[in-house]
Amino acid sequence: MKILREMQSEDIDSVLSVIDSQDEDDAEEAESGYREIGGTLDQYVIEQDGKVIGVTGFSAQPGCDDTYWLSWTYVHDDYANKGLGRKMLTELIELIKEKGGRKLFVKVSDYVDDEDGSIYAAALHLYQSLGFKIEITHKNYYDEGEAQIILGLRLKDKTDVIAPAEDCPVTFNSVFEITETEDAYSFGWHDEGEQAFTEEDVKIGLDQVRQDEGRVVFLSFPSTFTGIKDTLLSAGFSNSGILDDYYEDGVHEQHFTYYLRPLHESMTN
Ligand SMILES: CC(C)(COP(=O)(O)OP(=O)(O)OC[C@H]1O[C@@H](n2cnc3c(N)ncnc32)[C@H](O)[C@@H]1OP(=O)(O)O)[C@@H](O)C(=O)NCCC(=O)NCCS
């Protein structure tokens, strides 16, 4: 029996209570997303006795070939650990497959609460038991000592393609703090410029982040863009991993990290 029903704007308050039962900060963050136009599109709820007790959903990644991200996925604390999360996600994955989904990604934090312990451990366990594989662990992402773990799940067999390298003239156009993080930054970029960014351009961006008292910079680019990797590595960035077949089969997303401040000793191990 199917358990998911499409979320409506009238469900927003109940959904926020579900999220709030597990994590107050996430409820605040989720609210702005749901209240925007189209914010409940492709979002689903589960009910028990007429009461919303769980939420999940997905969003398509623009510019990618059938790549999806899992949205806020929560079961009310009073109903957790009864198998509802697994049922909800199994049904959702089938829905994404029906839409032609090729790859599904999800982000999880490894935050450990002083009182409640590892609050995302159940989610991590559940995703892995459904076939998701950890593709990148960004240490110190949300804050010092709190990593972001990105897991990916293939929904279709991989096609055998060799993506050609592109001489893409990527230029930076902004510096911004990444949402949900403490002082982690990224650069906006577009690929319609006249020439590729230089080490000097990277340093201008890093200086701006330093002025804003940023802690760390995370950047990512398609694996087929040539030249980018060498420029970033010589500017001091390190490779932080790859999301496999992110854009399309054979075109991955390469991730890079640059720390502006030394980490506290306990965070470096
Ligand atoms: C993740 C979540 C949606 C799962 O919903 P649920 O209804 O509790 O899920 P289920 O009961 O189907 O499954 C929970 C699984 O986690 C396991 N689990 C529970 N606590 C755990 C822990 N501390 N460490 C590891 N595994 C744990 C359970 O044993 C079960 O696994 P099993 O089916 O192999 O026995 C729910 O726990 C939740 O809302 N968590 C907080 C929010 C969250 O982490 N969301 C995802 C953020 S991206």
The ligand as an SDF file (V2000), in Angstrom:
LIG
                    3D

 48 50  0  0  0  0  0  0  0  0999 V2000
   16.0580    9.4540    9.2820 C   0  0  0  0  0  0  0  0  0  0  0  0
   14.6180    9.2590    9.6730 C   0  0  0  0  0  0  0  0  0  0  0  0
   13.7310    9.9880    8.6650 C   0  0  0  0  0  0  0  0  0  0  0  0
   14.2970    7.7720    9.6260 C   0  0  0  0  0  0  0  0  0  0  0  0
   12.9270    7.5700    9.9340 O   0  0  0  0  0  0  0  0  0  0  0  0
   12.4690    6.3090   10.8060 P   0  0  0  0  0  0  0  0  0  0  0  0
   11.0200    6.1330   10.6270 O   0  0  0  0  0  0  0  0  0  0  0  0
   13.0120    6.4310   12.1610 O   0  0  0  0  0  0  0  0  0  0  0  0
   13.2610    5.1510    9.9840 O   0  0  0  0  0  0  0  0  0  0  0  0
   13.1220    3.5810   10.1170 P   0  0  0  0  0  0  0  0  0  0  0  0
   12.4620    3.2200   11.3970 O   0  0  0  0  0  0  0  0  0  0  0  0
   12.5300    3.0680    8.8570 O   0  0  0  0  0  0  0  0  0  0  0  0
   14.6520    3.1450   10.1000 O   0  0  0  0  0  0  0  0  0  0  0  0
   15.5650    3.6550   10.9960 C   0  0  0  0  0  0  0  0  0  0  0  0
   16.8190    2.8280   10.8790 C   0  0  0  0  0  0  0  0  0  0  0  0
   17.8690    3.5080   11.5740 O   0  0  0  0  0  0  0  0  0  0  0  0
   18.3990    2.6390   12.5600 C   0  0  0  0  0  0  0  0  0  0  0  0
   18.8430    3.4890   13.6450 N   0  0  0  0  0  0  0  0  0  0  0  0
   18.1050    4.1200   14.5780 C   0  0  0  0  0  0  0  0  0  0  0  0
   18.9040    4.8340   15.3940 N   0  0  0  0  0  0  0  0  0  0  0  0
   20.1670    4.6460   14.9560 C   0  0  0  0  0  0  0  0  0  0  0  0
   21.4460    5.1060   15.3920 C   0  0  0  0  0  0  0  0  0  0  0  0
   21.5590    5.9250   16.4430 N   0  0  0  0  0  0  0  0  0  0  0  0
   22.5370    4.7080   14.7010 N   0  0  0  0  0  0  0  0  0  0  0  0
   22.4300    3.8770   13.6340 C   0  0  0  0  0  0  0  0  0  0  0  0
   21.2420    3.3930   13.1820 N   0  0  0  0  0  0  0  0  0  0  0  0
   20.1390    3.7860   13.8440 C   0  0  0  0  0  0  0  0  0  0  0  0
   17.2580    1.7190   12.9140 C   0  0  0  0  0  0  0  0  0  0  0  0
   17.7290    0.5170   13.5000 O   0  0  0  0  0  0  0  0  0  0  0  0
   16.6840    1.4650   11.5230 C   0  0  0  0  0  0  0  0  0  0  0  0
   17.4960    0.6010   10.7720 O   0  0  0  0  0  0  0  0  0  0  0  0
   17.0290   -0.9010   10.3790 P   0  0  0  0  0  0  0  0  0  0  0  0
   15.7640   -0.7460    9.5890 O   0  0  0  0  0  0  0  0  0  0  0  0
   18.1630   -1.4320    9.5670 O   0  0  0  0  0  0  0  0  0  0  0  0
   16.8240   -1.5970   11.7100 O   0  0  0  0  0  0  0  0  0  0  0  0
   14.3400    9.7490   11.1230 C   0  0  0  0  0  0  0  0  0  0  0  0
   15.1970    9.0710   11.9830 O   0  0  0  0  0  0  0  0  0  0  0  0
   14.5510   11.2280   11.2990 C   0  0  0  0  0  0  0  0  0  0  0  0
   13.6460   12.0010   11.1010 O   0  0  0  0  0  0  0  0  0  0  0  0
   15.7800   11.5860   11.7090 N   0  0  0  0  0  0  0  0  0  0  0  0
   16.1550   12.9600   11.9360 C   0  0  0  0  0  0  0  0  0  0  0  0
   16.2310   13.7150   10.6730 C   0  0  0  0  0  0  0  0  0  0  0  0
   17.2490   13.2420    9.7110 C   0  0  0  0  0  0  0  0  0  0  0  0
   18.3130   12.7620   10.0710 O   0  0  0  0  0  0  0  0  0  0  0  0
   16.9020   13.4300    8.4380 N   0  0  0  0  0  0  0  0  0  0  0  0
   17.7810   13.1910    7.3780 C   0  0  0  0  0  0  0  0  0  0  0  0
   18.6740   14.3640    7.2560 C   0  0  0  0  0  0  0  0  0  0  0  0
   19.3090   14.4130    5.6680 S   0  0  0  0  0  0  0  0  0  0  0  0
  1  2  1  0
  2  3  1  0
  2  4  1  0
  2 36  1  0
  4  5  1  0
  5  6  1  0
  6  7  2  0
  6  8  1  0
  6  9  1  0
  9 10  1  0
 10 11  2  0
 10 12  1  0
 10 13  1  0
 13 14  1  0
 14 15  1  0
 15 16  1  0
 15 30  1  0
 16 17  1  0
 17 18  1  0
 17 28  1  0
 18 19  1  0
 18 27  1  0
 19 20  2  0
 20 21  1  0
 21 22  1  0
 21 27  2  0
 22 23  1  0
 22 24  2  0
 24 25  1  0
 25 26  2  0
 26 27  1  0
 28 29  1  0
 28 30  1  0
 30 31  1  0
 31 32  1  0
 32 33  2  0
 32 34  1  0
 32 35  1  0
 36 37  1  0
 36 38  1  0
 38 39  2  0
 38 40  1  0
 40 41  1  0
 41 42  1  0
 42 43  1  0
 43 44  2  0
 43 45  1  0
 45 46  1  0
 46 47  1  0
 47 48  1  0
M  END
$$$$
